């Protein structure tokens, strides 16, 4: 009895253990299956594409306006005869309108001498010029020189002449081929406060006139220092001449040809003394000092100075000019 009881108890325990294992296995399997189903359902929701709602009513097709324009019937052109009958003044295609005929104009009267010099003046009213007084400056010009031409000859005014730094007058333009000067001056004296006469008038440009007026101030100081007197007159050589340098047949044109140069020959002083470059350059001590001081002062004023030490052509005259030397016209020649 005892043995049987022990075996039954053992069998019961084994059955209970098996039952417990099977139940646990079933529970775990169901849990795993549920979790797998949950994951599959979640993935299906994420991957599923969105549903696009289709329009309830489909769009109505629209005709192409270009096709209608291409298929539109062209207007029927009328024959030329019908167009001419409908409106005889309208020109037919391919024909030019006939030129309009203008009424015959009356022959114009010949213009007066004053009208030929410039554009036609504006028409004047009947009352113009009767009650309106003329400007005073116009009356003075007409009364001063009625022979002055109305033609405008373009010239430059010269401040040296207007300020009294030189004595002389403006002369008509000079033109000789390459030579000439638009506003030449005929000078008879140079210097403002103490003018020095020229033995003969010289023709030069305005720039030379102004430079000579400043130059003569330096010359007066040297005259007082070496001869004890002021200068009374100056004798000159060449002024304006249409020629080449040193009267040559070849080479460049001289500055004399542009009224831009003058040659100094001699001086006469108020105490009666005189000096000439030809003899005074190597003459008495006071003459040598005077001419060399004059040469130095000239080199400070003019762009070109050539004396007896320069070349054989200037043994008796001191050449002065304002010619351009160098690329910037800033170089000087002092010989």
TILOLO-67419 format. One line per field, with one value per residue (C-alpha): residue in three letters; x negated, z, y. Coordinates in Angstrom, 2 decimals. Layout:
! residues N
res: (ALA ...);
X: (X ...);
Z: (Z ...);
Y: (Y ...);
END
This chain:
! residues 335
res: (UNK UNK UNK UNK UNK UNK UNK UNK UNK UNK UNK UNK UNK UNK UNK UNK UNK UNK UNK UNK UNK UNK UNK UNK UNK UNK UNK UNK UNK UNK UNK UNK UNK UNK UNK UNK UNK UNK UNK UNK UNK UNK UNK UNK UNK UNK UNK UNK UNK UNK UNK UNK UNK UNK UNK UNK UNK UNK UNK UNK UNK UNK UNK UNK UNK UNK UNK UNK UNK UNK UNK UNK UNK UNK UNK UNK UNK UNK UNK UNK UNK UNK UNK UNK UNK UNK UNK UNK UNK UNK UNK UNK UNK UNK UNK UNK UNK UNK UNK UNK UNK UNK UNK UNK UNK UNK UNK UNK UNK UNK UNK UNK UNK UNK UNK UNK UNK UNK UNK UNK UNK UNK UNK UNK UNK UNK UNK UNK UNK UNK UNK UNK UNK UNK UNK UNK UNK UNK UNK UNK UNK UNK UNK UNK UNK UNK UNK UNK UNK UNK UNK UNK UNK UNK UNK UNK UNK UNK UNK UNK UNK UNK UNK UNK UNK UNK UNK UNK UNK UNK UNK UNK UNK UNK UNK UNK UNK UNK UNK UNK UNK UNK UNK UNK UNK UNK UNK UNK UNK UNK UNK UNK UNK UNK UNK UNK UNK UNK UNK UNK UNK UNK UNK UNK UNK UNK UNK UNK UNK UNK UNK UNK UNK UNK UNK UNK UNK UNK UNK UNK UNK UNK UNK UNK UNK UNK UNK UNK UNK UNK UNK UNK UNK UNK UNK UNK UNK UNK UNK UNK UNK UNK UNK UNK UNK UNK UNK UNK UNK UNK UNK UNK UNK UNK UNK UNK UNK UNK UNK UNK UNK UNK UNK UNK UNK UNK UNK UNK UNK UNK UNK UNK UNK UNK UNK UNK UNK UNK UNK UNK UNK UNK UNK UNK UNK UNK UNK UNK UNK UNK UNK UNK UNK UNK UNK UNK UNK UNK UNK UNK UNK UNK UNK UNK UNK UNK UNK UNK UNK UNK UNK UNK UNK UNK UNK UNK UNK UNK UNK UNK UNK UNK UNK UNK UNK UNK UNK UNK UNK UNK UNK UNK UNK UNK UNK);
X: (0.00 -2.72 -4.51 -1.43 -0.76 -4.19 -3.96 -0.60 -1.90 -4.87 -2.71 -0.48 -3.42 -4.73 -1.36 -1.08 -4.57 -3.78 -0.50 -2.22 -4.91 -2.34 -0.26 -3.31 -4.34 -0.89 -0.79 -4.23 -3.31 -0.07 -1.87 -4.51 -1.82 0.10 -3.01 -3.86 -0.33 -0.55 -3.83 -2.54 0.50 -1.58 -3.91 -0.97 0.43 -2.86 -3.58 -0.05 0.07 2.55 5.86 6.26 9.78 10.81 12.90 16.59 17.03 14.32 13.07 14.64 12.09 11.42 10.85 7.45 7.89 4.96 6.71 9.85 7.77 6.07 9.41 11.13 12.04 10.02 11.89 12.48 10.47 12.39 11.19 9.29 12.05 14.68 12.33 11.69 15.46 16.18 13.51 11.55 9.20 7.93 4.73 4.82 2.38 -1.03 -0.37 -1.98 0.19 -0.09 -2.14 -0.13 -0.24 -1.14 -0.04 -2.68 -4.83 -5.75 -9.40 -11.41 -13.12 -16.92 -18.25 -20.00 -23.72 -23.09 -20.83 -23.39 -25.89 -23.94 -20.61 -17.43 -16.34 -13.06 -10.08 -9.71 -6.40 -5.26 -5.83 -9.27 -12.09 -9.88 -9.58 -12.35 -15.68 -18.90 -21.49 -24.14 -27.07 -25.66 -25.36 -28.91 -30.29 -28.45 -29.47 -33.09 -33.74 -30.82 -33.08 -33.50 -32.17 -29.41 -31.38 -32.85 -36.63 -37.56 -40.50 -41.67 -41.87 -45.30 -45.43 -48.93 -47.60 -44.42 -46.34 -48.86 -51.83 -52.59 -51.68 -50.23 -47.14 -45.52 -45.96 -44.14 -45.05 -48.16 -48.02 -50.78 -50.61 -52.04 -52.90 -50.56 -48.97 -45.26 -45.59 -48.82 -49.83 -51.72 -53.79 -55.53 -56.66 -57.00 -56.63 -53.83 -55.26 -58.30 -57.64 -60.59 -60.12 -60.99 -63.06 -60.57 -57.22 -57.33 -54.64 -54.26 -51.66 -50.08 -52.24 -55.45 -54.09 -53.37 -56.76 -58.61 -56.81 -58.16 -61.57 -62.15 -61.89 -64.97 -66.78 -66.17 -67.90 -70.98 -71.04 -71.08 -73.76 -76.14 -75.43 -73.91 -70.79 -67.48 -66.83 -65.40 -64.85 -65.54 -66.55 -65.29 -66.05 -63.58 -60.10 -57.37 -58.81 -57.50 -60.71 -62.64 -65.24 -68.23 -66.66 -67.52 -65.92 -65.50 -64.62 -61.82 -59.85 -61.17 -59.23 -59.41 -56.87 -54.27 -54.94 -56.47 -60.04 -62.01 -65.74 -67.40 -70.22 -71.10 -70.08 -70.11 -70.17 -68.79 -72.29 -73.17 -75.22 -74.61 -75.65 -75.38 -75.52 -77.94 -80.64 -79.59 -79.60 -83.40 -83.65 -84.10 -83.75 -80.41 -79.08 -80.20 -78.62 -75.40 -74.94 -75.74 -73.38 -70.77 -71.36 -70.85 -67.67 -66.33 -66.88 -64.69 -61.82 -61.84 -61.96 -64.70 -67.62 -70.49 -73.37 -76.88 -78.04 -75.22 -76.04 -77.41 -73.94 -73.48 -76.72 -74.91 -71.41 -69.97 -67.18 -64.21 -61.13 -58.48 -58.76 -57.83 -60.69 -60.32 -57.26 -55.64 -56.88 -58.84 -62.42 -64.46 -67.29 -69.81 -72.89);
Z: (0.00 0.80 -2.47 -4.48 -2.76 -3.44 -7.17 -7.51 -5.86 -8.16 -11.24 -10.07 -9.64 -13.11 -14.67 -12.88 -14.07 -17.65 -17.50 -16.12 -18.88 -21.62 -20.24 -19.98 -23.52 -24.85 -23.03 -24.36 -27.91 -27.84 -26.52 -29.25 -31.91 -30.61 -30.62 -34.17 -35.34 -33.68 -35.44 -38.81 -38.44 -37.49 -40.52 -42.89 -41.77 -42.37 -45.83 -47.17 -49.83 -49.37 -51.16 -53.83 -54.26 -57.88 -59.06 -59.13 -62.49 -65.22 -66.71 -69.91 -72.79 -74.08 -77.75 -78.87 -79.90 -82.35 -84.25 -84.54 -85.82 -88.36 -89.52 -89.65 -93.20 -94.76 -95.99 -99.68 -101.41 -103.70 -107.21 -107.93 -110.21 -107.45 -104.99 -107.47 -108.06 -104.34 -103.52 -106.45 -104.08 -102.29 -103.98 -105.21 -103.77 -105.41 -106.67 -105.28 -104.55 -107.07 -105.85 -104.63 -106.76 -104.92 -106.04 -107.87 -105.50 -106.09 -106.95 -103.94 -103.95 -103.77 -100.23 -99.13 -98.30 -94.55 -94.86 -96.86 -94.00 -91.69 -91.01 -91.87 -88.99 -87.22 -88.70 -87.10 -86.17 -87.63 -84.35 -83.79 -83.93 -83.71 -79.98 -78.73 -78.21 -79.39 -76.81 -76.14 -76.88 -80.32 -81.23 -80.08 -82.20 -85.33 -84.88 -84.06 -87.21 -89.67 -92.16 -89.91 -91.68 -90.09 -90.88 -87.74 -88.03 -85.08 -83.11 -79.51 -77.30 -75.80 -72.09 -72.44 -75.01 -73.04 -69.76 -71.36 -70.92 -74.61 -77.02 -80.38 -82.03 -83.14 -86.88 -89.36 -89.35 -91.20 -93.46 -95.85 -96.36 -93.20 -91.81 -90.09 -86.88 -86.14 -83.77 -84.60 -82.86 -84.28 -81.32 -81.09 -77.43 -74.54 -70.82 -68.78 -66.11 -68.15 -71.78 -74.11 -77.74 -80.59 -83.40 -85.82 -85.10 -84.79 -85.54 -82.90 -81.11 -77.74 -75.76 -77.04 -76.32 -72.68 -72.19 -73.73 -71.32 -68.34 -69.96 -70.45 -66.69 -66.18 -69.02 -67.46 -64.25 -66.17 -68.15 -64.92 -63.41 -66.40 -68.28 -65.56 -67.60 -68.68 -72.14 -74.66 -77.63 -78.89 -82.41 -83.57 -86.50 -87.76 -86.29 -88.41 -91.51 -93.35 -93.63 -92.33 -89.57 -90.42 -93.84 -94.98 -97.83 -95.75 -92.19 -89.92 -90.13 -87.98 -85.04 -86.89 -89.32 -86.51 -85.08 -82.12 -82.25 -82.38 -82.75 -80.59 -82.26 -80.21 -77.41 -77.09 -73.61 -72.37 -71.70 -75.38 -75.06 -77.33 -77.56 -80.31 -79.84 -82.73 -81.17 -77.53 -76.84 -76.76 -76.45 -73.44 -69.97 -69.29 -72.65 -72.05 -68.59 -69.92 -72.81 -70.77 -67.98 -70.67 -72.14 -68.72 -67.99 -71.42 -70.75 -67.65 -69.66 -73.11 -74.30 -76.90 -76.64 -79.17 -79.06 -80.49 -78.67 -80.24 -83.97 -86.73 -87.77 -84.43 -84.10 -84.41 -83.06 -79.95 -80.96 -78.55 -79.02 -77.19 -79.27 -77.92 -77.03 -75.65 -75.36 -72.72 -74.11 -70.92 -72.26 -72.83 -75.27 -74.04 -76.28);
Y: (0.00 2.31 1.63 2.28 5.50 6.81 6.00 7.72 10.84 10.90 10.50 13.30 15.66 14.80 15.48 18.79 19.81 18.88 20.71 23.82 23.74 23.33 26.20 28.44 27.55 28.38 31.69 32.72 31.66 33.63 36.70 36.48 36.03 39.04 41.19 40.13 40.93 44.34 45.13 44.01 46.19 49.26 48.82 48.44 51.78 53.63 52.22 52.52 55.33 58.23 57.98 60.71 61.97 62.13 65.13 64.44 66.23 65.98 69.36 70.56 70.82 74.40 75.10 76.50 80.22 79.94 77.18 79.34 82.28 80.04 78.64 82.07 83.03 85.86 88.97 88.96 91.68 93.94 94.49 97.66 98.97 98.81 100.57 103.34 103.83 103.88 106.50 107.94 109.90 106.77 105.52 101.93 99.37 99.64 103.16 106.35 109.35 112.13 115.12 118.04 121.11 124.30 127.74 129.70 131.74 135.31 135.90 136.96 140.31 140.21 140.41 143.53 143.59 143.40 140.36 138.35 138.39 136.10 134.40 136.29 138.57 138.07 140.01 143.41 144.91 148.23 150.05 148.54 151.05 154.15 154.67 152.32 154.17 152.52 151.43 154.02 151.66 150.81 154.50 155.16 152.30 153.42 157.05 156.18 154.17 153.84 152.04 148.97 145.87 143.83 140.67 139.09 138.67 136.49 137.87 137.73 140.79 141.43 142.35 143.86 146.32 147.08 147.64 150.01 147.67 148.19 150.97 150.03 148.62 145.39 144.78 142.47 138.77 137.61 134.55 133.45 129.72 128.15 131.58 133.98 135.21 135.61 138.59 140.47 143.68 146.65 147.90 151.29 151.28 148.80 149.40 150.94 153.26 154.31 153.28 152.74 153.70 151.38 152.89 151.30 149.59 145.82 143.22 140.55 138.47 139.22 136.78 138.35 141.84 141.00 139.31 142.26 144.62 142.64 142.20 145.93 146.49 144.28 146.04 149.45 148.34 147.17 150.43 152.49 150.26 150.29 153.55 155.74 156.53 155.09 153.68 156.10 153.75 150.22 149.28 145.90 143.63 141.02 140.79 139.12 137.43 134.38 132.37 129.38 129.45 131.68 132.47 128.94 127.02 123.85 123.06 124.13 127.34 130.17 131.62 134.92 133.42 133.37 136.84 135.04 136.40 139.63 140.46 143.14 145.10 148.20 150.62 154.40 155.93 159.27 160.63 160.20 157.02 154.03 150.39 147.80 144.06 143.51 145.71 145.82 142.07 142.26 146.04 148.30 146.77 148.47 147.23 143.67 143.69 145.21 142.77 139.68 140.77 141.44 137.97 136.32 138.29 137.34 133.63 133.96 135.50 133.87 130.26 130.82 133.24 133.16 135.63 135.96 132.83 130.82 130.84 133.06 134.27 136.09 138.00 141.34 140.54 138.93 136.57 136.30 134.08 132.06 128.88 125.47 123.10 119.61 117.41 119.64 122.99 123.53 123.36 126.52 127.26 129.81 130.29);
END
